[in-house]
């Protein structure tokens, strides 16, 4: 087993604070869900609403993406399987 150090989690000068923990802390589950939901919306937009194509972009099974759409209350449009 390899022990990871903080330096491995925070590469030097990434130019982004995306992986930085705010001093006041955060709700990690909500943060990750928000990111996942945003990426799903982007993939659906790029796939013109075709769930199967969006799933391919996200490297998910179509059925998994359908479950996530339900989870986030997103509507499926123009689904092609």
PyMOL CGO cylinders between C-alpha atoms (Angstrom):
from pymol import cmd
from pymol.cgo import CYLINDER

trace = [
    CYLINDER, 0.00, 0.00, 0.00, 1.26, 3.41, -0.96, 0.3, 1, 1, 1, 1, 1, 1,
    CYLINDER, 1.26, 3.41, -0.96, 0.58, 6.37, 1.29, 0.3, 1, 1, 1, 1, 1, 1,
    CYLINDER, 0.58, 6.37, 1.29, -0.46, 9.46, -0.64, 0.3, 1, 1, 1, 1, 1, 1,
    CYLINDER, -0.46, 9.46, -0.64, 0.83, 12.86, 0.38, 0.3, 1, 1, 1, 1, 1, 1,
    CYLINDER, 0.83, 12.86, 0.38, -0.97, 16.18, 0.16, 0.3, 1, 1, 1, 1, 1, 1,
    CYLINDER, -0.97, 16.18, 0.16, 1.37, 17.18, -2.69, 0.3, 1, 1, 1, 1, 1, 1,
    CYLINDER, 1.37, 17.18, -2.69, -0.02, 14.35, -4.81, 0.3, 1, 1, 1, 1, 1, 1,
    CYLINDER, -0.02, 14.35, -4.81, -3.55, 15.64, -4.31, 0.3, 1, 1, 1, 1, 1, 1,
    CYLINDER, -3.55, 15.64, -4.31, -2.65, 19.26, -5.03, 0.3, 1, 1, 1, 1, 1, 1,
    CYLINDER, -2.65, 19.26, -5.03, -0.26, 19.52, -7.98, 0.3, 1, 1, 1, 1, 1, 1,
    CYLINDER, -0.26, 19.52, -7.98, 1.87, 22.66, -8.01, 0.3, 1, 1, 1, 1, 1, 1,
    CYLINDER, 1.87, 22.66, -8.01, 0.41, 25.71, -9.74, 0.3, 1, 1, 1, 1, 1, 1,
    CYLINDER, 0.41, 25.71, -9.74, -2.55, 24.11, -11.48, 0.3, 1, 1, 1, 1, 1, 1,
    CYLINDER, -2.55, 24.11, -11.48, -4.03, 27.54, -12.10, 0.3, 1, 1, 1, 1, 1, 1,
    CYLINDER, -4.03, 27.54, -12.10, -7.30, 26.38, -10.55, 0.3, 1, 1, 1, 1, 1, 1,
    CYLINDER, -7.30, 26.38, -10.55, -8.69, 26.14, -7.06, 0.3, 1, 1, 1, 1, 1, 1,
    CYLINDER, -8.69, 26.14, -7.06, -11.10, 23.37, -8.04, 0.3, 1, 1, 1, 1, 1, 1,
    CYLINDER, -11.10, 23.37, -8.04, -9.43, 20.87, -5.72, 0.3, 1, 1, 1, 1, 1, 1,
    CYLINDER, -9.43, 20.87, -5.72, -8.90, 23.23, -2.79, 0.3, 1, 1, 1, 1, 1, 1,
    CYLINDER, -8.90, 23.23, -2.79, -10.89, 22.81, 0.39, 0.3, 1, 1, 1, 1, 1, 1,
    CYLINDER, -10.89, 22.81, 0.39, -12.41, 26.12, 1.53, 0.3, 1, 1, 1, 1, 1, 1,
    CYLINDER, -12.41, 26.12, 1.53, -11.33, 27.20, 5.02, 0.3, 1, 1, 1, 1, 1, 1,
    CYLINDER, -11.33, 27.20, 5.02, -14.94, 27.02, 6.20, 0.3, 1, 1, 1, 1, 1, 1,
    CYLINDER, -14.94, 27.02, 6.20, -15.28, 23.46, 4.91, 0.3, 1, 1, 1, 1, 1, 1,
    CYLINDER, -15.28, 23.46, 4.91, -17.84, 22.23, 2.42, 0.3, 1, 1, 1, 1, 1, 1,
    CYLINDER, -17.84, 22.23, 2.42, -20.60, 19.74, 1.73, 0.3, 1, 1, 1, 1, 1, 1,
    CYLINDER, -20.60, 19.74, 1.73, -18.61, 17.35, -0.44, 0.3, 1, 1, 1, 1, 1, 1,
    CYLINDER, -18.61, 17.35, -0.44, -21.60, 15.25, -1.49, 0.3, 1, 1, 1, 1, 1, 1,
    CYLINDER, -21.60, 15.25, -1.49, -23.50, 18.34, -2.74, 0.3, 1, 1, 1, 1, 1, 1,
    CYLINDER, -23.50, 18.34, -2.74, -20.40, 19.68, -4.48, 0.3, 1, 1, 1, 1, 1, 1,
    CYLINDER, -20.40, 19.68, -4.48, -19.79, 16.41, -6.34, 0.3, 1, 1, 1, 1, 1, 1,
    CYLINDER, -19.79, 16.41, -6.34, -23.48, 16.05, -7.22, 0.3, 1, 1, 1, 1, 1, 1,
    CYLINDER, -23.48, 16.05, -7.22, -23.49, 19.60, -8.63, 0.3, 1, 1, 1, 1, 1, 1,
    CYLINDER, -23.49, 19.60, -8.63, -20.43, 18.82, -10.77, 0.3, 1, 1, 1, 1, 1, 1,
    CYLINDER, -20.43, 18.82, -10.77, -21.97, 15.56, -11.98, 0.3, 1, 1, 1, 1, 1, 1,
    CYLINDER, -21.97, 15.56, -11.98, -25.26, 17.26, -12.84, 0.3, 1, 1, 1, 1, 1, 1,
    CYLINDER, -25.26, 17.26, -12.84, -23.49, 20.05, -14.74, 0.3, 1, 1, 1, 1, 1, 1,
    CYLINDER, -23.49, 20.05, -14.74, -21.42, 17.55, -16.75, 0.3, 1, 1, 1, 1, 1, 1,
    CYLINDER, -21.42, 17.55, -16.75, -24.54, 15.53, -17.59, 0.3, 1, 1, 1, 1, 1, 1,
    CYLINDER, -24.54, 15.53, -17.59, -26.28, 18.70, -18.82, 0.3, 1, 1, 1, 1, 1, 1,
    CYLINDER, -26.28, 18.70, -18.82, -23.25, 19.57, -20.97, 0.3, 1, 1, 1, 1, 1, 1,
    CYLINDER, -23.25, 19.57, -20.97, -23.09, 16.08, -22.45, 0.3, 1, 1, 1, 1, 1, 1,
    CYLINDER, -23.09, 16.08, -22.45, -26.82, 16.11, -23.23, 0.3, 1, 1, 1, 1, 1, 1,
    CYLINDER, -26.82, 16.11, -23.23, -26.49, 19.52, -24.86, 0.3, 1, 1, 1, 1, 1, 1,
    CYLINDER, -26.49, 19.52, -24.86, -23.54, 18.38, -26.99, 0.3, 1, 1, 1, 1, 1, 1,
    CYLINDER, -23.54, 18.38, -26.99, -25.45, 15.21, -27.91, 0.3, 1, 1, 1, 1, 1, 1,
    CYLINDER, -25.45, 15.21, -27.91, -28.55, 17.24, -28.88, 0.3, 1, 1, 1, 1, 1, 1,
    CYLINDER, -28.55, 17.24, -28.88, -30.53, 15.52, -26.14, 0.3, 1, 1, 1, 1, 1, 1,
    CYLINDER, -30.53, 15.52, -26.14, -29.76, 11.99, -27.34, 0.3, 1, 1, 1, 1, 1, 1,
    CYLINDER, -29.76, 11.99, -27.34, -29.23, 10.06, -24.12, 0.3, 1, 1, 1, 1, 1, 1,
    CYLINDER, -29.23, 10.06, -24.12, -27.26, 7.21, -25.71, 0.3, 1, 1, 1, 1, 1, 1,
    CYLINDER, -27.26, 7.21, -25.71, -24.79, 9.67, -27.25, 0.3, 1, 1, 1, 1, 1, 1,
    CYLINDER, -24.79, 9.67, -27.25, -24.48, 11.64, -24.02, 0.3, 1, 1, 1, 1, 1, 1,
    CYLINDER, -24.48, 11.64, -24.02, -23.82, 8.40, -22.15, 0.3, 1, 1, 1, 1, 1, 1,
    CYLINDER, -23.82, 8.40, -22.15, -21.03, 7.57, -24.60, 0.3, 1, 1, 1, 1, 1, 1,
    CYLINDER, -21.03, 7.57, -24.60, -19.47, 11.01, -24.03, 0.3, 1, 1, 1, 1, 1, 1,
    CYLINDER, -19.47, 11.01, -24.03, -19.54, 10.39, -20.28, 0.3, 1, 1, 1, 1, 1, 1,
    CYLINDER, -19.54, 10.39, -20.28, -18.36, 6.79, -20.67, 0.3, 1, 1, 1, 1, 1, 1,
    CYLINDER, -18.36, 6.79, -20.67, -21.47, 5.54, -18.88, 0.3, 1, 1, 1, 1, 1, 1,
    CYLINDER, -21.47, 5.54, -18.88, -24.00, 2.90, -19.77, 0.3, 1, 1, 1, 1, 1, 1,
    CYLINDER, -24.00, 2.90, -19.77, -27.19, 4.45, -21.11, 0.3, 1, 1, 1, 1, 1, 1,
    CYLINDER, -27.19, 4.45, -21.11, -29.19, 2.91, -18.27, 0.3, 1, 1, 1, 1, 1, 1,
    CYLINDER, -29.19, 2.91, -18.27, -26.83, 4.45, -15.70, 0.3, 1, 1, 1, 1, 1, 1,
    CYLINDER, -26.83, 4.45, -15.70, -27.28, 7.85, -17.29, 0.3, 1, 1, 1, 1, 1, 1,
    CYLINDER, -27.28, 7.85, -17.29, -31.07, 7.40, -17.27, 0.3, 1, 1, 1, 1, 1, 1,
    CYLINDER, -31.07, 7.40, -17.27, -30.87, 6.69, -13.51, 0.3, 1, 1, 1, 1, 1, 1,
    CYLINDER, -30.87, 6.69, -13.51, -28.82, 9.84, -12.99, 0.3, 1, 1, 1, 1, 1, 1,
    CYLINDER, -28.82, 9.84, -12.99, -31.30, 11.87, -15.05, 0.3, 1, 1, 1, 1, 1, 1,
    CYLINDER, -31.30, 11.87, -15.05, -34.02, 10.70, -12.67, 0.3, 1, 1, 1, 1, 1, 1,
    CYLINDER, -34.02, 10.70, -12.67, -31.83, 11.44, -9.64, 0.3, 1, 1, 1, 1, 1, 1,
    CYLINDER, -31.83, 11.44, -9.64, -31.30, 15.05, -10.75, 0.3, 1, 1, 1, 1, 1, 1,
    CYLINDER, -31.30, 15.05, -10.75, -34.81, 15.55, -12.11, 0.3, 1, 1, 1, 1, 1, 1,
    CYLINDER, -34.81, 15.55, -12.11, -33.56, 16.14, -15.65, 0.3, 1, 1, 1, 1, 1, 1,
    CYLINDER, -33.56, 16.14, -15.65, -35.89, 15.42, -18.53, 0.3, 1, 1, 1, 1, 1, 1,
    CYLINDER, -35.89, 15.42, -18.53, -34.90, 13.10, -21.34, 0.3, 1, 1, 1, 1, 1, 1,
    CYLINDER, -34.90, 13.10, -21.34, -35.60, 14.49, -24.79, 0.3, 1, 1, 1, 1, 1, 1,
    CYLINDER, -35.60, 14.49, -24.79, -35.21, 12.90, -28.21, 0.3, 1, 1, 1, 1, 1, 1,
    CYLINDER, -35.21, 12.90, -28.21, -33.89, 9.66, -26.72, 0.3, 1, 1, 1, 1, 1, 1,
    CYLINDER, -33.89, 9.66, -26.72, -32.45, 7.29, -29.29, 0.3, 1, 1, 1, 1, 1, 1,
    CYLINDER, -32.45, 7.29, -29.29, -31.25, 3.87, -28.17, 0.3, 1, 1, 1, 1, 1, 1,
]
cmd.load_cgo(trace, "trace")
